[in-house]
């Protein structure tokens, strides 16, 4: 009987022995500087190596040529100066016990004509990609000649840097653009039947293999079924892969589907509210059909599922990429028998959406990921133990309590509600987003592990806090829905909290007004529409919910289509009043004209963020040593706060999260982590 955890068993990939079966598969967090994997990029991958991963794969879509310009912070493998940076990263990861490989690609049409050097994009056929919206030219023979040479040069740079291997990308990029019948519409010798469509990708594989020699590991990440009527099917994909193996491919990373649109990408990289590991059985079928090692990553979010995948032979190497963004020490916790302490990946896909929203990847509830230069994933003990009172048990307050507890402080949490969670609990009321409760549950568990004392149903007023005789007070009281933007009729409307909490159940004609642009209004609209309300979602923006990215918007758009939700753009709600015949009249104005229109509805639900619930903070200011002031330089450097303007004060006072201003979960967690890590 097997005594070793299947996940922890070593695995041999050609000459390379991996210390376990867990991989962080190729992805691009957009941490590069000047297209190079400098300190931030290196430390991000080093943390996973220190956390026990067997193989970390860098350069999700590292590009080989100038006419493949970065679309999301890609590494530039066509630069000679990348080699020493890759070498330093490789040496550090090796010293920590892990292997490291790089994905290598030409993006083809999956980028922008209007970035980099503004060179025309090339592709098998002149077909626009919906996601990146650029029109490519048909690749000419001289284009293909130089691109093959670019692949060779890029691969040689990876060898020179000491990497353990590379992975060619063949889904959504140039290679599969030629292989797939959906995207290869050529009438020359490179188009037509499978044999012709394989010519160019096989040429690349053979050239790369010849350039790197027989011992260097070369894999391919490939769609083994594009899951579309006119796309690459499983049988053709298997036949093409067999040829690639003959040409020198050593391992396969299995993909099912395509990524040319938001809708298809969201199926390949599923978010919360979707089944766990949806392509695992498919991967097992592919593995039984091929003779090379197989890896796969797609919503394998928990250790039990990953262990099953390895134990039952569905794959050889299991990709847990997003889970290790949530907890880069996942593997070491498994090895230590502390699976219950792994910070869970909740599947929010904020990691991917944040790249396009704010320029780089961020885990929704691990603010240290990507910030390893200043923030540690393991909180250090404080030199002096202090008494800390945290008021509020939403994400900001729970993170503050966890960090302060891990620092070794005596921590008391006062929460007015009977349960923790704050606005996260509201967001998780939407069935598809219930996994968000992992953000709350993990923090409560960790805080209790470090001895934090929770008091629920405890209203944290001035006297209650002072009676605790604290050294530090962290106010994390959140905010309350903001309806003050209405010129008239604020008393007539409901807010998204009312809907998501179940306090109100609007029926009939419902106007949902969103002047926030994030998930709450979409959640409320979906919930109401699913209960048979006739919903119109109105926003003053030129697009629907600009803060909801391409990984999460498809699920809402699908639900709105299914329930016939009407979406109205560029209309601003200014006032609401009662109608003469009952119901409500909502006045909508345009920012672009003098046009005003009325909507006669039964209910109006508004989402305009929150206003800080700051009464306690203001009451405590005069009792504090710092009047609530924060030294921003110290905060950003994660140094202790030292402002002291009131010698009669008894404690340092801080506020975080929505108690400061209306923001998101990541901001609340980040506020707490960088402040409390230095207290």
VENWOBEL-V83187 format. One record per backbone hydrogen bond with DSSP energy under -0.5 kcal/mol. CO is the residue of the C=O (numbers start at 0). NH is the residue of the N-H. If there is no record, write none. Layout:
# VENWOBEL-V83187
co & nh
CO & NH
CO & NH
This chain:
# VENWOBEL-V83187
co & nh
4 & 7
4 & 8
5 & 8
6 & 20
10 & 12
10 & 17
11 & 13
12 & 15
15 & 12
15 & 17
17 & 10
20 & 317
21 & 53
21 & 54
22 & 24
22 & 319
23 & 56
26 & 28
26 & 59
28 & 360
32 & 35
34 & 75
35 & 32
35 & 37
37 & 41
38 & 42
39 & 43
40 & 44
41 & 45
42 & 46
43 & 47
44 & 48
45 & 49
46 & 50
47 & 52
48 & 51
50 & 331
53 & 98
54 & 23
55 & 57
55 & 100
56 & 26
57 & 102
58 & 60
58 & 61
61 & 104
62 & 76
62 & 77
64 & 67
72 & 31
74 & 62
74 & 76
75 & 78
78 & 81
79 & 82
80 & 84
81 & 85
82 & 86
83 & 87
84 & 88
85 & 89
86 & 90
87 & 91
88 & 92
89 & 93
90 & 94
91 & 95
92 & 97
93 & 96
98 & 55
99 & 163
99 & 164
100 & 57
101 & 166
102 & 61
103 & 168
104 & 63
105 & 173
106 & 109
108 & 110
111 & 114
114 & 117
120 & 136
122 & 138
124 & 126
125 & 127
127 & 129
128 & 132
133 & 128
133 & 135
136 & 122
139 & 143
140 & 144
141 & 145
142 & 146
143 & 147
144 & 148
145 & 149
146 & 150
147 & 151
148 & 152
149 & 153
150 & 154
151 & 155
152 & 156
153 & 157
154 & 158
155 & 159
156 & 160
157 & 162
158 & 161
163 & 216
164 & 101
165 & 218
166 & 103
167 & 169
167 & 220
169 & 222
172 & 176
173 & 177
174 & 177
174 & 178
175 & 179
179 & 182
179 & 183
182 & 184
187 & 190
190 & 192
192 & 196
193 & 197
195 & 198
196 & 200
197 & 201
198 & 202
199 & 203
200 & 204
201 & 205
202 & 206
203 & 207
204 & 208
205 & 209
206 & 210
207 & 211
208 & 212
216 & 165
217 & 249
217 & 250
218 & 167
219 & 221
219 & 252
220 & 169
221 & 223
221 & 254
224 & 256
227 & 230
231 & 225
232 & 236
233 & 237
234 & 238
235 & 239
236 & 240
237 & 241
238 & 242
239 & 243
240 & 244
241 & 245
242 & 246
243 & 247
243 & 248
244 & 247
249 & 292
250 & 219
251 & 253
251 & 294
252 & 221
253 & 296
254 & 223
259 & 130
260 & 264
261 & 265
262 & 266
263 & 267
264 & 268
267 & 269
270 & 273
274 & 277
276 & 279
278 & 282
279 & 283
280 & 284
281 & 285
282 & 286
283 & 287
284 & 288
285 & 288
285 & 289
286 & 289
292 & 251
293 & 315
293 & 316
294 & 253
295 & 318
298 & 276
298 & 300
300 & 344
301 & 305
302 & 306
303 & 307
304 & 308
305 & 309
306 & 310
307 & 311
308 & 313
308 & 314
309 & 312
316 & 295
316 & 318
317 & 22
317 & 319
319 & 323
320 & 324
321 & 324
321 & 325
322 & 326
326 & 329
328 & 332
329 & 333
330 & 334
331 & 335
332 & 337
333 & 336
337 & 340
338 & 341
343 & 345
346 & 271
348 & 352
349 & 353
351 & 354
351 & 355
352 & 356
353 & 357
353 & 358
353 & 359
354 & 358
365 & 362
365 & 368
367 & 370
370 & 373
370 & 374
376 & 378
385 & 387
385 & 409
386 & 470
386 & 471
387 & 389
387 & 411
388 & 390
388 & 473
389 & 391
389 & 413
390 & 475
392 & 420
393 & 397
394 & 398
395 & 399
396 & 400
397 & 401
398 & 402
399 & 403
400 & 404
401 & 405
402 & 406
403 & 407
403 & 408
404 & 407
406 & 381
408 & 410
409 & 387
410 & 452
411 & 389
411 & 413
412 & 414
412 & 454
413 & 391
414 & 456
414 & 457
416 & 456
420 & 423
421 & 424
421 & 425
422 & 426
423 & 427
425 & 428
426 & 429
429 & 432
430 & 433
432 & 435
433 & 436
434 & 437
435 & 438
435 & 439
436 & 440
437 & 441
438 & 442
439 & 443
440 & 444
441 & 445
442 & 446
443 & 447
444 & 448
445 & 449
446 & 451
447 & 450
451 & 453
452 & 412
454 & 414
454 & 457
456 & 458
457 & 459
458 & 460
460 & 464
461 & 465
462 & 466
463 & 467
464 & 467
465 & 468
470 & 651
471 & 388
472 & 474
472 & 653
473 & 390
473 & 475
474 & 655
475 & 393
477 & 612
479 & 610
480 & 482
482 & 485
487 & 575
488 & 491
488 & 492
489 & 492
493 & 605
494 & 498
495 & 499
496 & 500
497 & 501
497 & 502
497 & 503
498 & 501
507 & 509
507 & 533
508 & 601
508 & 602
509 & 511
509 & 535
510 & 512
510 & 604
511 & 513
511 & 537
512 & 514
512 & 606
513 & 539
516 & 546
517 & 521
518 & 522
519 & 523
520 & 524
521 & 525
522 & 526
523 & 527
524 & 528
525 & 529
526 & 530
527 & 530
527 & 532
528 & 531
532 & 534
533 & 509
534 & 565
535 & 511
535 & 537
536 & 567
537 & 513
538 & 570
540 & 569
544 & 547
546 & 548
548 & 551
548 & 552
549 & 553
551 & 554
551 & 555
552 & 556
553 & 557
554 & 558
555 & 559
556 & 560
557 & 561
558 & 562
559 & 564
560 & 563
565 & 536
567 & 538
570 & 572
571 & 588
573 & 486
573 & 487
574 & 586
576 & 584
578 & 581
582 & 578
583 & 585
583 & 600
584 & 576
584 & 586
585 & 587
585 & 598
586 & 573
586 & 574
587 & 596
588 & 571
594 & 589
596 & 587
598 & 585
598 & 600
600 & 583
602 & 510
603 & 493
604 & 512
605 & 495
606 & 514
608 & 481
608 & 607
609 & 661
610 & 479
611 & 613
613 & 617
614 & 618
615 & 619
616 & 620
619 & 622
619 & 623
620 & 623
622 & 649
622 & 650
624 & 644
624 & 645
625 & 628
629 & 631
630 & 634
631 & 635
632 & 636
633 & 638
634 & 637
645 & 648
650 & 624
651 & 472
653 & 474
655 & 658
656 & 659
656 & 660
663 & 667
664 & 668
665 & 669
666 & 670
667 & 671
668 & 672
669 & 673
670 & 674
671 & 675
672 & 676
674 & 677
675 & 678
